[in-house]
């Protein structure tokens, strides 16, 4: 099977926001405080690298704003390759900062980059891995978000700064508070188009969920499931992925990430996760797996496709791909996948599949 690593289309990114509260002395006039930490994690796509150069995190409420410099290097930035933090893995941006309890909104600032440079935010696609796991070749293109401005009167003002704004309020309460800010880049990351030679990250592609309401889903894909999809798809290029849908979404209702209206019988996915090879100690492929790291506790349906590279959120996906494969379809589904708080649900494709344990 040929693994396509061109045209990164489907990415889902989850940002772990961990807030640990601490009580205050009842005799003190000081506001009750809580500890604030922020990390980033990702469900990967077909890109080789999606590097975001983070600059600053702002929490704001009716009383004012709190600013956190997240830089880790001499350039005043924290570079995070989102594809290096998959599933439930998290990279920390802010750790253990004390803030008063209350209602907040949040902004995250990143450095915009419109040129082919790996010294700022950028996307690498079309590269291959050598025997040491290093990327060779490929295209480096800049990454920007089109939103900018202050957050509660505070924020980076440089021309090359973009703002990711969480406009829904959330509560930082006494005790332990855990949140996940989940970026759905399958809908929010746009490849270069028109006269633009850089990628665009839509600032609206993010939602904040309480980590006390989430769990995870993971599993393996049988070789038969992958072979059947590729035979039905035709062509020679394949990018396997698992799509997450609301409960009781039938296979023939499972739609893609297009931005336009689907027909009434179709259901848009919530997010998606790439299927990755499982390697043994000698780098031999022993199977294929997927993982959703942050999922609100509920019941879901899952869909498998081998054509994620053809799912363009800006197109209707009716064009014929250059390799002659089908434009896009979900080939198989799993139903009644229940996510429990704080637990990881295992569901293979198919459910009866029993992976070989090394």
ZILINKA-V287914 format. One record per run of one state. SS is the DSSP state (~ for helix, > for strand, _ for the rest). FROM is the first residue (numbers start at 0). LEN is the number of residues. Records with the same first field share a line. If there is no record, write none. Layout:
# ZILINKA-V287914
SS: FROM-LEN + FROM-LEN
This chain:
# ZILINKA-V287914
_: 0-2 + 3-8 + 21-11 + 43-5 + 61-2 + 69-8 + 84-1 + 86-4 + 100-1 + 111-10 + 125-2 + 129-5 + 136-2 + 144-6 + 151-2 + 154-6 + 172-3 + 183-1 + 190-7 + 201-4 + 221-1 + 233-4 + 239-1 + 246-4 + 254-12 + 267-3 + 274-1 + 279-5 + 296-2 + 305-1 + 310-21 + 338-5 + 346-2 + 349-9
>: 2-1 + 11-10 + 32-11 + 48-13 + 63-6 + 77-4 + 85-1 + 90-10 + 101-10 + 121-4 + 127-2 + 134-2 + 138-6 + 150-1 + 153-1 + 160-12 + 175-8 + 188-2 + 197-4 + 205-5 + 213-8 + 237-2 + 240-6 + 253-1 + 266-1 + 270-4 + 275-4 + 284-12 + 298-7 + 306-1 + 331-7 + 343-3 + 348-1
~: 81-3 + 184-4 + 210-3 + 222-11 + 250-3 + 307-3
